[in-house]
Amino acid sequence: MAKQKNAQSDLKYLDMQAYVGITKHNGGFAATDELLSLCHIEEAREALNVGCGIGVGSAYIAKKHNCRVVGVDISEKMLAWSRLRAREERVEDKVEFRLADVLDLPFEADRFDVVFCESVIAFVDDKRRAIQELIRVTRPGGYVGLNESLWFKEPSPEMVARVRASTGADIPLAATWQALWEESGLRDRVVRLYPNGNSTYITEGNLRASHRSLSEPPFDNVGLPYHTYFESNLEPIPAGQPVELVFDLLPTAYQFPKGNRMRVTITFADSDSFETPRLDPAPQLRLLRTSNHPSFIEIPFDATTHTLSSPKIARMADAPVHWLCYTV
Ligand SMILES: C[S@@+](CC[C@H](N)C(=O)[O-])C[C@H]1O[C@@H](n2cnc3c(N)ncnc32)[C@H](O)[C@@H]1O
C-alpha cells in the first residue's frame, strides 16, 4: 500500500503529551476493560494497540491477560515511554512497540485477534482509511475496538475550530461515526455511549496556607475547620517539610448521576478572589499523595436524602479537606 501522509493539521497537543509522558483516553481503565471485554480479549493470543501512547494500556493488558501485545504509535517519543513502562511493569517479554502510522500499518493482513485504539482516530483526518487498516490486519472472526470521542450535538464552528486548534483533534458527530461503521463492513457492531465528559461545578473551598493553624470558632461553625487569618496566626511554610492544610468546602448537597466521577482541581492561587503576592523566585509547592502523607477529602455520603430540608444534609457540613503540601 502506498504510504499516504497523514493529514493531521496540528500535533502540538500530542507533542506536549509525548514530551511530559502523559496520554489518556476517556473512561480510563474502566473503559479499556469494557472495550476489551467486548473484543473477547480473554480468547486472544495477540492484540494490536494502535496509537499506544506511553504504553499504559498495552502494559495493562499484557499484565492482566494471557495475551501478547504489539503497540504502535506515530511518535518515537511516545514509544520510548512505552518501552520504559513495559520494563517497569515487567512485561517486556509480552509486549513489543513499533513506530507506525495507523494509515499504513506494517503488518500482514489477517494477523491479530484483537485490534483496538483509544483516543487516536480523532487525531487522524482520513478516518475511513484508518478504520480500513485496522480491519485489514485483524484476522477473520477477530475484533476491532474503538474508544473515541464524539459530539452528541452539532457544535458551533467556533467550538470545532477551538478544539482543533488546541488539540489537533477532529471529533466526529455520532452520525458520522455511525456512517463510518456502517460502511466498514464489520459485523455484529456494538456501540455504547457514555457521558459527554463535561464537568459541572459543585463546590469550592480555599485557605491561605500561611494561616493554616486551626482555631476555635467564636460561633457555631457546624464542626468545620476554622482559621482566623489574624497576623498572630501567621506561620510560613517551612521549606522541605510536609505541612497539613485542612479546609472546608462550601456545604452543599449534590446527587451524582450513575457513572459520573468527581474531579478535584487544586490551584495554589485564586486571582479572582485574592490579590496574590508575586514572589521571586516563585515558590514551588508539592502536593503529597503517598501512603505516609495521603491527601484526602472527607465526603459524607447520603444515598437516601436529596432535599435541603432534611436534617441529614447537615452532615454535608462536616466535610473537611486535608491537603498535605510542602515547599521545595
Ligand atoms: C490521546 S493519545 C492516546 C494514547 C493512548 N491510546 C491512551 O489511551 O493513552 C493519542 C495517541 O495517538 C498517536 N497517534 C496520533 N496519530 C497517529 C497515527 N496516525 N498513527 C498512529 N498513532 C497516532 C499519538 O502519537 C498519541 O500517542
Ligand as a Chemical Component Dictionary entry (heavy atoms), coordinates in Angstrom:
data_LIG
# 
_chem_comp.id                   LIG 
_chem_comp.type                 NON-POLYMER 
_chem_comp.pdbx_formal_charge   0 
_chem_comp.three_letter_code    LIG 
# 
loop_
_chem_comp_atom.comp_id 
_chem_comp_atom.atom_id 
_chem_comp_atom.alt_atom_id 
_chem_comp_atom.type_symbol 
_chem_comp_atom.charge 
_chem_comp_atom.model_Cartn_x 
_chem_comp_atom.model_Cartn_y 
_chem_comp_atom.model_Cartn_z 
_chem_comp_atom.pdbx_ordinal 
LIG C1  C1  C 0  -4.579 10.974 23.024 1  
LIG S1  S1  S 1  -3.242 9.887  22.754 2  
LIG C2  C2  C 0  -3.925 8.358  23.326 3  
LIG C3  C3  C 0  -2.860 7.330  23.620 4  
LIG C4  C4  C 0  -3.328 6.012  24.194 5  
LIG N1  N1  N 0  -4.157 5.296  23.274 6  
LIG C5  C5  C 0  -4.035 6.208  25.508 7  
LIG O1  O1  O 0  -5.206 5.891  25.575 8  
LIG O2  O2  O -1 -3.396 6.676  26.461 9  
LIG C6  C6  C 0  -3.223 9.678  21.001 10 
LIG C7  C7  C 0  -2.061 8.842  20.521 11 
LIG O3  O3  O 0  -2.243 8.557  19.136 12 
LIG C8  C8  C 0  -0.997 8.680  18.474 13 
LIG N2  N2  N 0  -1.265 8.958  17.059 14 
LIG C9  C9  C 0  -1.760 10.077 16.501 15 
LIG N3  N3  N 0  -1.866 9.926  15.185 16 
LIG C10 C10 C 0  -1.445 8.672  14.898 17 
LIG C11 C11 C 0  -1.322 7.931  13.696 18 
LIG N4  N4  N 0  -1.633 8.458  12.525 19 
LIG N5  N5  N 0  -0.855 6.665  13.772 20 
LIG C12 C12 C 0  -0.508 6.119  14.966 21 
LIG N6  N6  N 0  -0.607 6.775  16.137 22 
LIG C13 C13 C 0  -1.074 8.032  16.106 23 
LIG C14 C14 C 0  -0.325 9.838  19.195 24 
LIG O4  O4  O 0  1.067  9.881  18.988 25 
LIG C15 C15 C 0  -0.717 9.548  20.636 26 
LIG O5  O5  O 0  0.200  8.712  21.268 27 
# 
loop_
_chem_comp_bond.comp_id 
_chem_comp_bond.atom_id_1 
_chem_comp_bond.atom_id_2 
_chem_comp_bond.value_order 
_chem_comp_bond.pdbx_ordinal 
LIG C1  S1  SING 1  
LIG S1  C2  SING 2  
LIG S1  C6  SING 3  
LIG C2  C3  SING 4  
LIG C3  C4  SING 5  
LIG C4  N1  SING 6  
LIG C4  C5  SING 7  
LIG C5  O1  DOUB 8  
LIG C5  O2  SING 9  
LIG C6  C7  SING 10 
LIG C7  O3  SING 11 
LIG C7  C15 SING 12 
LIG O3  C8  SING 13 
LIG C8  N2  SING 14 
LIG C8  C14 SING 15 
LIG N2  C9  SING 16 
LIG N2  C13 SING 17 
LIG C9  N3  DOUB 18 
LIG N3  C10 SING 19 
LIG C10 C11 SING 20 
LIG C10 C13 DOUB 21 
LIG C11 N4  SING 22 
LIG C11 N5  DOUB 23 
LIG N5  C12 SING 24 
LIG C12 N6  DOUB 25 
LIG N6  C13 SING 26 
LIG C14 O4  SING 27 
LIG C14 C15 SING 28 
LIG C15 O5  SING 29 
# 
